[in-house]
Amino acid sequence: MTPRRWAVIVLLSLGLVLALILLYLQWARSDYAREEREAVQRAVAEAGLRKAESAVKFVWDEVVWVVRGEREDGSDAYVWVFADRVEITDAGEAYDADALRRDVLREHPDAAILRIRPGYAEGRRIWEVWYTRNENGVERHFYGFYAFEDGRPFRTYRLPAKATG
């Protein structure tokens, strides 16, 4: 075979592999995307949202989607979409996520906050703060649960250590 034919075969093979990878990724994400779409549709229909700005899946005691959006009157709201019910909270009643970030860093100045998201655990609305801290050369991950309405801490889970050195 000529070098030109080899080049064509290699390029076609790479294109096929790339197409298969993209199809797999689309297939793998399709259930999540469908669940998210259904949660947003329920939030819009049952909570009177005009538009949804974000949707976060949270799994703890049960699966819940937290949808933040704008109501017909222009006010922002959080909607907790459970399998059997929907709960609505005005965004003004939520503790500010930036204030919570400052509170956590004040309590743990060495923390590196990885994520803050709304959730639902132990029968209450929460802010989940996922952060790391270095303790004696060991990187530890923590999940801190804070009351959604006022940011008061109520539970922290310390995950097993991972050596950094």
C-alpha positions in Angstrom: 0.0 0.0 0.0 1.1 3.5 -0.6 1.7 6.0 2.2 -1.3 8.0 1.0 -3.6 5.1 1.5 -2.2 4.4 5.0 -2.8 8.0 5.9 -6.4 7.8 4.8 -6.9 4.5 6.7 -5.4 6.0 9.8 -7.5 9.2 9.6 -10.7 7.2 9.0 -9.9 4.9 11.9 -9.2 7.8 14.2 -12.5 9.5 13.1 -14.4 6.2 13.8 -12.9 5.9 17.3 -13.7 9.5 18.1 -17.3 9.1 16.8 -17.7 5.9 19.0 -16.4 7.8 22.1 -18.8 10.7 21.5 -21.7 8.3 21.1 -20.8 6.5 24.3 -20.5 9.7 26.2 -23.9 10.9 24.9 -25.5 7.5 25.9 -23.9 7.6 29.3 -25.3 11.0 30.1 -28.7 10.5 28.6 -30.4 9.2 31.8 -29.0 12.1 33.8 -30.2 14.6 31.2 -33.6 13.1 31.1 -34.0 13.2 34.9 -32.8 16.8 35.0 -35.3 17.7 32.2 -38.2 16.0 34.1 -37.3 17.7 37.4 -37.2 21.1 35.7 -40.5 20.5 34.0 -42.1 19.5 37.3 -40.6 22.6 39.0 -42.0 24.8 36.3 -45.4 23.2 36.3 -45.9 22.7 40.1 -44.0 25.7 41.5 -45.0 28.3 38.9 -41.5 29.0 37.7 -41.2 31.1 34.6 -37.7 29.9 33.9 -35.2 27.6 35.5 -31.7 28.9 36.0 -30.0 25.7 37.4 -30.8 22.2 38.6 -28.7 20.1 41.0 -29.2 16.5 41.7 -28.6 15.6 45.4 -28.6 12.1 46.8 -28.5 11.4 50.5 -31.5 9.9 52.3 -33.5 10.2 49.1 -33.0 11.6 45.6 -34.0 15.2 45.2 -33.4 17.7 42.4 -33.0 21.3 43.6 -34.1 23.7 40.9 -33.4 27.5 41.2 -35.5 29.7 39.0 -37.6 32.8 38.5 -41.3 32.9 39.3 -43.9 34.6 37.2 -43.8 37.7 39.5 -40.0 38.0 38.9 -38.9 36.7 42.3 -36.3 33.9 42.6 -37.1 30.6 44.3 -35.6 27.3 45.1 -37.7 24.2 44.3 -37.0 20.8 45.8 -38.4 18.2 43.5 -38.8 14.8 45.2 -40.3 11.6 43.7 -43.5 12.2 45.6 -43.7 16.0 46.3 -42.4 19.4 45.5 -41.3 22.0 48.1 -40.8 25.7 47.3 -38.6 28.3 49.2 -38.2 31.9 48.3 -34.5 32.6 47.4 -34.6 35.5 49.9 -35.1 33.0 52.7 -31.9 31.2 51.8 -28.6 31.9 53.5 -26.2 33.4 51.0 -23.8 30.9 49.6 -21.0 33.5 49.5 -21.6 34.2 53.2 -21.5 30.5 53.9 -18.2 30.3 52.1 -16.8 33.1 54.2 -18.1 31.4 57.4 -16.5 28.0 56.6 -13.2 29.7 55.7 -13.3 31.7 59.0 -13.9 28.4 60.9 -11.3 26.5 58.9 -8.8 29.0 57.3 -6.8 26.1 55.8 -9.8 24.7 54.0 -10.0 24.6 50.2 -13.7 24.6 49.3 -14.4 22.4 46.3 -18.2 22.9 46.0 -21.2 24.4 47.7 -24.7 23.3 46.6 -28.2 23.1 48.0 -29.5 19.7 49.1 -31.8 17.8 51.4 -30.7 15.6 54.3 -32.1 14.3 57.5 -35.5 15.8 56.7 -34.3 19.3 56.2 -33.1 21.7 53.5 -29.3 22.2 53.6 -26.3 23.7 52.0 -23.7 21.0 51.4 -20.1 22.3 51.5 -17.4 19.9 50.2 -13.9 20.9 51.2 -10.4 19.6 51.9 -8.0 20.3 54.7 -4.4 19.3 55.3 -3.9 17.7 58.7 -0.3 16.8 59.5 0.6 16.2 55.8 -2.6 14.3 55.1 -5.3 15.6 52.8 -8.7 15.0 54.2 -12.1 15.6 52.6 -15.1 16.8 54.5 -18.8 17.2 53.8 -20.3 19.9 56.0 -24.1 20.3 56.2 -25.4 23.7 57.1 -29.0 24.9 57.6 -30.3 26.3 54.3 -32.1 29.2 56.0 -29.4 30.5 58.4 -26.2 28.7 57.6 -25.9 27.1 61.0 -23.7 23.9 60.9 -25.5 20.8 62.0 -23.4 17.8 60.7 -19.9 17.3 59.3 -18.6 14.1 57.8 -14.9 13.5 57.7 -13.9 11.1 54.9 -10.9 8.7 55.1 -7.5 10.2 54.6 -5.4 10.3 51.5 -1.7 10.8 51.9 -0.3 13.8 50.0 3.4 12.8 50.1 
